[in-house]
Amino acid sequence: MKVIDSTSTDVYFNLAMEEYLFKNFMDTDYLILWKNHDSIVLGKHQNIFEEINLLAVEKSEIQVARRNTGGGTVFHDEQNLNYSFITSQDEGFSNYDQFLTPMISALNKMGIPAAKRRNSDIAIGEQKISGSAQTIKKGRVLHHGTLLYDSDLSLLKKLLKPTEGKITSKSVKSVRSDVTNIKKHLGDLSLSLDDFKEQLLKNLFPDGFERISLNDADIAAIGVLVAEKYSQWEWNYGLSPKFHFEKKSQVSDKDRQSKKVAVKLEISKGIITGCQVMVDGLANAEIQEALTGGRYGYQEILKKLSSTGLVGNIELDALTACFL
Amino acid sequence: MKKNIQMPKLSEQMESGVLASWNKEVGEMVEKGEVLFEIETEKVVSEVESMESGVLEAVFFEAGDEIKTEEIIAVINCD
């Protein structure tokens, strides 16, 4: 087993590194350990608009990234340790136990009463400490897992609060779980994440392992993947499966009269392809025209609405909220 | 010649799978070995490569559909 301990905490770099190693390092088995600065990480085939609170995320400094493996949305910070096994796989269909069993056994040896839950989680009692997902390609498998060590989980709730609008799609949904941090369950509460990581490695590989680092050419190639894919709107937002959005709102105009705004949107690859806006039962062609063909997002919609006639009468923020 | 593309059976137990994405659009050229579509089941993404070279002529399912193994999901025109 060769082990790479990433020194970067950039979510786009680490996800690009995972893909680069998965597709190019075919000679043996690898384990990558990495952690990210505050970020939201989506499963490969999820609809980002169904998972995150667009307004809260765009107003925050939190990065949003789509990963290469399946499953749901998770929040990462620097107290969450990610691990990725890259190994060979004869069957086209993987099982989780080949990776989860040694991980659980290593945690148990460290005194953590961890056990498998559902198909791909690790939990202490009923509370999840680790989720995992995989990608399979050409006889290789990438198994990616999280280990909640001492994460601040309160931020997540705010950023993942779903829209009040109704979204219809066939995307992969997230399953919300009750979670806990590993550190709380350790005898030694002073153990840092780095110490935990070293202990974990010793317990995972009692016979030893080889520590390697990336060379300059690897880092340059990963940089290209970051620039062309992982940091791009087209990958993070545009890959979302098509969906239908519907929301009925009541807003006050400047004379404090209530107006009914009914919005129906068709969104494909993150672009508004169909737009129906009714204000007090009448179609508003100006808004429909302004939004059709544009990206679906808080800032984008706000900007487009700001030049429409209705804004003189209804506050821009309140009008924008009708579309999110 | 037209070749039917089936939902693959990735394991003995697999009876159906969710088509997660088409990586090619109808009318587009596909080379043998290129990823044609992806399946996601139990948080596992499987990239499925095309066994044929040709034009993707028709697809019968869309992303998000659960499909029985061996069901025909697309046609590639190899002429």
Interface residues (C-beta under 8 A of the other chain):
Chain A: G43 K44 H45 N68 T69 G70 G71 G72 E91 G92 F93 S94 Y96 N119 S120 S132 A133 Q134 T135 I136 K137 K138 S169 K170 S171 V172 L239 P241 K242
Chain B: P8 L10 S11 M14 V18 A20 S21 V35 E38 E40 T41 E42 K43 V44 V45 S46 E47 E49 E62 A63 G64 D65
